[in-house]
């Protein structure tokens, strides 16, 4: 039976096996939710990079550039880290360079996997349907917050485990923990997460609408996949 594993933060990635595995990276608030939204609204590709300097170089080459640190847009870049920004008509057909505090770093650390997919609650069903057609084990890599575990990405991992549990065995306790958390909170994730650290961080910036949006399930039928150094949308 195929196995599903959960890595709760990129700082623990060295303890997991990514070779011969499909990695699903989740940064629910808000990088992977932005990426999924961008592809749903017609972006051509997204190059995720770990540093502001790399993003700046791509911007100089003509890419639309998005840079976020500590939940705020970095000065000098066109795009921020709100999913609503990626609903703008100007992104249609564009190639975007993106760097964020946690999500893009997690993606760049996963390159040795068989495939790297971008997951969020917004495209949960599309991810599930795709993975069921594949013969590989799966690992969910939670982007976390600066190396620490966070609740929202762990809940996404639990949601994926919940939908795949009939066809995948839970590899380690982290998968079981994530699943049990999700089952406990799934009927009202907004309320369940009300005291989570990143919720408080975003609320201080007045971004409640992003929180509510990012916790919606199954809005978009897109599966972003890393091809070379760029994310593109894969047909499912």
N, C-alpha and C positions, 0 to 999 in steps of 0.2 A: 504494500500500500504506500502511496506517496505520502510525504510528510510535510507539515507546515510548521515553521519555526518563527519565533518573534525575537528580534534584537531590540531591546528597549531604548537604546541610545547608540549613536555611532561610536562612542567611546568604548563600547563592549564588542564592537564588530570583530576584533581580533580573536574573540572566543568562539566565533561562529564560522561555519563553512559557507562560502558564497560560490565556490567553484561548483559547476554542475547543478546550479540552483538558479531559479528565477527570483530576483529580488524585487519586491514592491516597496518603493520608498513613500513614506507618508509624512507630510508636514501640513497637517490639517489647517492650522492657523499660521501662515496662510499660503505658503509657497506652492504646495502641490494643488491646493484648491484654485489658486490663480492660474496655474499651468493648464489644468483641466478646463477651466472656463475659457482661457485664451484659445485653446484648440476648438472648443465648441463654437466659438465666435469667429473662427476662420484664420487664426494665425498660421503661418506656414511652418515655422520651426522655432525652437527655443534652445539656445546654447546655455546650459547651466555652468557657471564658473564659481570657484570658491572665494575669489578675492575681488575687491573693488578695482584693483589695478587691471586685472584681466578683463573685467567688464568695460573699463574705460577704453582699453585698446580696441575692443570690438566696436564700441560706440564710434571711435575715430574712423573705423572702416565702414561706417554707414548703417550699423545695426541700430534699431530702436533699443534703448538700454534701460533696464530696471535694476535698481540697487536699493536694498533695505538693510538697515542695521538697527537692532533694538526696536523693531516694529515701526520705524520711521524711514521715509524716503531719504536717500543720501542726496545732498545738494549737487546739482549739475547733471542729474539723470532724468530722462523724460517720464519714466514710469515708476510707480510705487508698488507696494505689495498688497493692494486691495483687489479682490476679484472683480469689483465693479469697474475698475480701470480697464479691464480686459474685455469689457463689453462694448468698448468704443469702436466705431467703424474704422478708425485710423489703423487699427492693428490687423485688419483683414489682409491676408497675403504677405504680411511682413515677417522678417526674421528678427527675433528678439534675443538679446543677450541679457542674462539675469544672474544676479548674485543676491543671496539672502543670508541671514544670520545662521540658519540651520539647514534648510531644505536642500539648497544647491550643493552644500558641502557633503551632505549624506549621499546625494546622487554621484558626485565625483569619487567618493570612496567605494562605490559599489561596482566599478567598471569591470572587475574580473568575473562577474556573474555571467551566466548564459545569456540572460536578458535583464535589463533594468526597466521596470515599469513605474509609472507615476500613479499613485493611488490617493483617493480622497473619498469622503462619503458621497460626493457628487457623482462619481463614476463607479461606485462600488459594484453595481450589478454587471456593468461592462467588464470590469476586472475579473469578477467571478466567472462569467461565461467564457472569457478567454482562457483562464487558468485551467478550467475543466477540459479544454481541448489539448492541453500540453501534458507531456509525460514526466516533467521534472518536479523535484521537490521545490517548495516555495519558502522564502523567508521574507517576512515583513520587517523592514528597517524603519524604526520610528526615529524621526529627525531629532525629537526632544528639544531641549533648550540649553544651548551652550554645554553640551555633554551630560546634562541631567535628564532624568526621566520626566516626561510630562503626561498628563491625563488624556488629552485629546488624541494624540497619536496612538497611545495604548488602546484607547477605545476603538479607533479605526481598525487596529490589528485584531481586536476581539470580534469586531463585526465581520471581518473577512474570515476568521476562523469559524465563526458561527455559520456562515453560509457554505463553507467548504468541509465542515466536519464529517459529513457522510462519505466524502471521497478522499479525505486527507487525515492521517493520524497526527495528533499533536506531539511534536518532537520533544519539547521540553516544558518545564513548569511555566515558563514565561508565556507560552501560547495559552495554557490553561488559565493563568491569571488574567490575561487580557480578555479572554472569552468570558470568564465569570464576571469581570467588571462590566463588560458590555451588556450581558444578559441582565445584570442588576439595574443598569441605567438607561436601557434602550428606549423605554416608553416615553422618556422626557429628558433627552440629553442636555438640553439647555439648562434645565433645573439641576440635573445631576452634576453638571460642571460649574455651577454658579460660584464656587469658591476656588476654582482652579487658578493656579498662579498666572497663566497666560491670559485667562479671561480677565483677571484684575488688571493686568498690564494693558490689554487692549481697551478696556473700559475707561482707564485713565486718559486714553487718547481719544475717547468718544467714538469708538468703532463698534458699537453694539450690533449694527446691521450686518457687519462682516461675520460676526460670531454666529448669528442666527442662520445666515446664508450658508456658511461652511458646514453646518451640521445637518443640512438637508441631504436626504438619501436619493440616489438614482436619478439625478436630473439629466445627466448627459451620457450619451452612448459613445464615448471616446476612450481610447486607451493609449496614452502617450508612452512611447518606447524610445530608449536611447539607441541611436544608430550612429556609430562613431562618436563624435563629441556633441551631437545635436539630438534633441528630442523632436520626434515627429509623431503624428497621429496615425495609429495603426487601425485598419478596418477590422471590425469584429462582427 
